[in-house]
């Protein structure tokens, strides 16, 4: 743990350097890169050590700290999340320097760099804390730092609105955590996680209240439907590297919290597993349908975060059901798939957000329908975005395929059980539907944004992003390809997490691996070799000789095709979106000159905002009470004291 502590200190020092030497820009950037990069590399070492099974002794602080002992530790679960945090955090921190360079004359960008460092450090503390007090402190620091980064462009009304939504959601999550730990800690000797685990069997109704509060508190942070209303707004409003950090790792703290609670309770009840599985299916399907209807590239990616949180929850639900029904094989594979998909999503979603940031940086627009033909002008960004798109869809040989393969195995394993858990196999159909819709969505994005002809004058001068923005994207794409081509490098570590959470496997799993992962590695290597050979042949002299002659694209009878005759994001997705119109909240506009679809969020527009309006109306009714005279305020105080006294007297007589 000493290396983790040193890593956090270095990252914080990098943020401090960005603040203290802000007037000497080059020196500040150099120190920021050196310290934050060094801290992330140093933190990756203990994370990998925990994932390969090395024991890490806990650190316990008992003097000079509030709220009882503060304990910090690193197990395989924390190691997986810590590795995602330092990998994505380092890439986003480096990317943010050139990305925000153009804002330096108008905004204090050095503060944004310092907040990114603070956010990464807080995330590292969240996953290593083993006591309630440091966990909650780090949780709140994470929330405040995220809010300040979201409202970086606070002069825009939409950004302020997104920041307010996030602030309400994140503090509702914190209040639910207070209630959770208050209920759980009543019978515990202290507020360390070990003490809470020891008293878990004494919780009434199998810990139903704790599990319900955990689902609300961590579900708000993760963006589970219908608690997701803040997520698309915040991700679209924040700078692109902040969106990548939030989607990649911040919302995953909700997943970490859910899995940690399950690990501490040992065996969750079956109803909770079914509820999580159902929420995962709903979040996955609705998230990708809402993404299909978007025209803003960042909102589209934000809804895909909701979709992938749904996929992760399907794995968590399958794992919880495996524990509840005594099917450890299902439990191991479910939790392993959920954990690995969490890490994989952190990689390819941050890659996609950073790629979108490069497009926005080059063109000045987030509107997909104004973009086109960027593949020839931004070849590195287009290639990396294509890799991220294939990964998020779950195509081999990329990392998304590996983690979804584990979740499929868990669900299919439940289907051969003789207990009620066999019903969970139906979720495989939902998982396949999610993948098919995601494929259509990213075919739309790649085709409209990077292929075809430019549609708007904003893309006329578009060019490849600066090197400081390109290499983090390329590095993340390389990691996605490495995990996908060699799943045997990561599957054993994911299975260790599953073993930790399930108490032990009942299938031929060993601490070093899984027989099926070897076959998977052979398959992915074969696919990788085949794709590489096809690419080399296509670019060889033989391939060039056989290449067909180029000609104009068929213009459907039009003598002179124009850019307006290309597919737009609306027209491409219209047949699919129409099938889900009742749940997608999509409104279609047709005219003689255009076809457009306008997407809303039924939960936000149909429930959350009207409820907020009613709350404000009630608050306005009480507003005169707050602005009364001093004498009236004294009367209120006396009345309140009298009510409390009457209550105490009545309670004393009843006792």
Secondary structure, DSSP 8 states (H G I E B T S, - for coil): -HHHHHHHHHHHHHHHHHHHTTTSHHHHHHHHHHHHHHHHHHHHHHHHHHHTT-----EEE-SS-SSS-EEE---HHHHHHHHHHHHHHHHHHHHHHHHTGGGTTTS-HHHHHHHHHHHHHHHHHHHHB-BHHHHHHHHHHHHHHHHHHHGGGTTSHHHHHHHHHHHHHHHHHHHHHHHHHHHHTTSSSSSBHHHHHHTGGGSGGGTHHHHHHHHHHHHHHHT-TTS-HHHHHHHHHS-HHHHHHIIIIITHHHHHHHHHHHHHHSS--HHHHHHHHHHHHHHHHHHHHHHHT--BHHHHHHHHHHHHHHHHHHHHHHHHHHHHTT-HHHHHHHHHHHHHHHHHHHHHHHHHHHHHHHHHHHHS--BGGG---HHHHSHHHHHHHHHHHHHHHT-TTSHHHHHHHHHHHHHHHHHT-SSGGGGGGGHHHHHHHHHHHHHHHHHHHIIIIISS---SGGGTT-----HHHHHHHHHHHHHHHHHHH-GGGTHHHHHHHHHHHHSS-SSSEETTEEHHHHHHHHHHHHHHHHHHHHHHHHTSHHHHHTS--------TT-SS--GGGS--HHHHHHHHHHHTHHHHTEEEEE-SS-EEEEE--HHIIIIIHHHHHHHHHHHHHHHHHHT--HHHHHHHHHHHHHHHHHHHHHHHHH-
